[in-house]
Amino acid sequence: MSSSSREPNLVILKGIRPLLSWDSEFLINEDKVRYRTCSSIHRNTSSYHMSISEPEIRELETFIPVSPTVFIYNKDSVVENSYASIEDIPAIKNDECLWIDVIGVQNEVLLSSISRRFKIHSLVIADIATNDQRTKLDVFEDALFLIIKLINSNRDTQQISIEQISFYMKENILITFQEKSSDIFDSIKNKIRLDKGRTRKSKIDYLFYSLVDKVVDQYMDVLDGVGRKIEAIERNLMEKLSRDTLASIYELKREMLFYRGSIVPLKEIIIKLQKEEETQIIQEGTIIYLKDLYDHVVQVNDTIDVYREMLASFISFFMMLNSNGMNQVVKTLTIISTVFIPLTFIVGVYGMNFDNMPELHWEYGYFMVLFGMAVLTLIMFCVFKRKKWF
């Protein structure tokens, strides 16, 4: 079958009946309706024999599972297809590579079918279906299983989304499991279709490296966005003190902690992949690319560490500015209090109302005391100014 021909995206697995009877013309036109992943259909479908309109079909499209995208390729040819069931995927030849890209990990029937067909352990399937796994690498006798986190950033809303991607690789076979549809691997799929780069000329381990490298490149793109946020925070700190700025700093600091926990383990994983005694599936020619991937991971980790230190310094700087502001207030109040101490003394002395106080009977005594208080205040301000207390 040629790569240009496509079958409908409806998956009909053994033991599951179709929910509805579909019009064949509608099934052929896959551009009008896109089917999405679902976990399972919990209805007894034996009694359903109805025909529905296209708008009603769109309302029910979330209940229709999507078949995985399957690539079978070698250096001379490529076949891209979607099969009605996992059992329909043909066996590959010795010089061919098989890549199955699964979108959605909650379809238990689909995962069970993949597990039976490719002899994947049930514990691995359980890890794939659990989306809160940590980044890790499991090495089996004839296979590799890798879980990593894909970090996406929406440039319009600046929102961060986290997705788990699982890789299961055997000799000439690679199965990827994504939580939801994304375009991160589209460029690699196009290279396979158009025979660009080394992918079709290499074994399946080079495809594995290329996919992981794409995820690491995505980390760098996300961190570029974080760098722009940090620059904006730095400008805000110089202009004004705001609790919103402090909240933004702590939010980014939490993000950096999560990124570090997800990405730092990749360093040890890439080192382990380079050890031939650990992973017999990795070809010697791919190790040099893994070394380059390791450099990228180190760069990402270094960037995260730099950003974490900058955010920590921003918090210290914020606290210092806040403390300086309080110090300025205290200094102003102290100067005012110091000025009024001698004035209060003078007023207290002349407020005792003794009869034998000659100043009380001076014609201009009141004005002379006010003048003396004013001169004393001016002298004190000059002394404070000379000492640069304000």
C-alpha angles and dihedrals in degrees: 000000000000123000092243094061116085131189121212116283095238113120115212107187125187113276094022123095123208113266095227141012106253132208109248094223090056092050092054094052099072093161092072099052129031118201120219135206123269132176099234144319112252100195135100099242099185093095097049114101106147138129117221136189125256095256089054089050090055090053090055098040093101089067094059118091122227122229117233120258110250126201121188110181148153133172092284105041146009132206120196116187148144116228130208091235138004090249089063093064104108124236113261128233124242093262095045131090126212123209119182115188110197119195113200125025100205096079098103094184092054093047091048090051092050090048093054095044097048098028096242116172117251092237090058090051089050090053090050092052092048108080098194098067120134122243106277146147124222117193117204130183094265104008148047126222119194130179119192136163123246112210117202126188123200106220093202100049097022088226120150121220126189124210130180119227122191126199123199113184130183129163106310091346129098125176120188124194120201126182093221140001116282138161097232094108097039094099091054091048089052091051089054092048094047096036094239123155126001100303100099092039093053138063124267092270090070090056088050090053092047093053094048090047089055090055091050090049087054088056090056092050091051091048090052087060090048089052090056090051091051091052090052091050091050091054091048092051090055093049105041145346113247135165088222089062091051090048090052090051093052091046092054090044090057090048091052091052090054093046090050092051091049100042107033093070088060090073093064091040093055090047090052092049090056092058108094094202089057100046118028091178094067110089121225091241091059095055092080089057090049088055089055089048089052090054089053092050091049089050091051091049092048090050091051091050092049092049092048091052091048092051091048090051089049090056091050090046091049091051091047092051090047091049091048090052090053090047090054090053092048091047092052092049091047092052091049091048091048092051092052096047096080091036090054089049093053093046089048093052094051091043094066092087098215115170094225096062105115093193089066090066098046114114093226098025094115093053093044091054091050090048091050091049091051092049091048091051092050092050091051093050091050091052092049091048092050090052089049094236089146 
